[in-house]
């Protein structure tokens, strides 16, 4: 697979927007700009893998890519919260 410079920029832009929106939707799990970028990019891959398994196809274009990435990022943030116990005040102590 060949990624051009424009593709990489598009992935980063979609990742930033998706991470920011997912951070707003799932409150208390913001990881800062770099963390939200990483969550958005990984969420784009999660959404791209997960949605077709549920027979959900959003189409093509920027809006569909952002919605797909936001849904994947929300799922990723929920899993991170469940596994690591992040809350409004950061990492919860379990002891």
N, C-alpha and C positions, 0 to 999 in steps of 0.2 A: 504494500500500500504506500502510495506516495502522497505526502502532505506538502502542499505549497506554503509559502509564507502567509498568504491570505487565509488559508485554512487554519493555520495555527493561531492567527490573530482572531479569527471568528470563534474558535474554540475558547480562547481566553476571554473574549467579550461575553460570550454566552455563559461561560463558567462564572464570571464575576457577577453578572446579573442574576443568575440562578442561585448562587450562594447567598447573595444579599437578600433576595426575596425569600429563600428558605429560612434564613436567619430571622427574618421578620415574622414568618408564619409560625415557626417553632421557637417561641421566645425563651430566652435564657440559655441558648446554645451558641451564641455568636462567638466566633473564634478570631475576630479581627479580620483585616483585609486579606492577608495571605491565607489564613485558615479558611475564610469564606470562599476564596478563589479555589483552593484545593477541594473543598467540599462540593463546590459547584461543578468542577471538572469531573471529579469522581462520580458525582450524582448524575451527570450527563451520561456517563457510561452505564451506571446502574439503571437509569430510566430507559436507556436504549436497549438494555438487555431484558429488563423486567416487563415493560409494557407489552411487547409482542407475545409474551407468555400468557397474558390475560386477554389477548386478541384486541388490544387497543392500539389503533394507528391514528396518529394525529396529523399526518400529512407532511408537507415539506414547507420550508421557509423559516424565517427568523423566529416568528411567533411560536410555531410548532416546536422548534428546537429549544426555545427558552422554556416553554411549558413542560416539555419532556425532561429537560435538565432540572427544573424546579421540583417536579414530582420525584425524580430520582434522588435529589438532594434532601428532600423532606424525609424520604424513606431512610436515607443514610443517617440523617441527624437523629431520627427516632431510634435507630439501631445503636448509634453511639451513645445516646442518652440511656438506653436500657442496659447496655454492656458496661459502660464506665460510670454511670450514675451522675452525669452532669446535671446540675440544676441551676437555679438563678444565681446562686452564690459560688458557682464554680464546681469543683470536684467535691462530692460528698464524702465524708469520712464514714467508713463502714465499721469502725471499731470504736 
